[in-house]
Amino acid sequence: ASAPVVQLADDSAWLVETDDLTEIDVVNVNVGDKATINIDALPELELTGTVVNVKPFGENKQGDITYTVTVAPDEHDERLRWNMTASVRITPQE
């Protein structure tokens, strides 16, 4: 009864979410900032992207307040799959 019957996905536009920015880090991040994305499963691949959303509310994770930031990659690689682990490095605008 609680198992999903179907999963729907729109893979025409990819987004990468990082949910580990602390309150100290997130104050310097804004929509429009540039980002670099590295995928653990594809170590030779480095994608660029742009911050498209910074959630205004933090979440308590083991005593740290962390925030979720969404990045839209500038390009797509056919080898990418949903839920792959990625690291994101954000470069705040001056």
C-alpha angles and dihedrals in degrees: 000000000000097000118103115250097199139006120213122200135177107210095174090095123029126208130187120209125200116189103181105082109125123220088259092056101038096061088073096049122092138170107274096036115134121244140191118219125201121186116213093217092050105044093171092056120090117176128191123217148158131249107248101172140019112191109230095215124067129215126225109240114178092324097317122104107225133183133212119234123188121211126192111212116228092225140018129235117206091223093065118110133188116274096017113154114254138175119219127202113193123203109203116220116251 
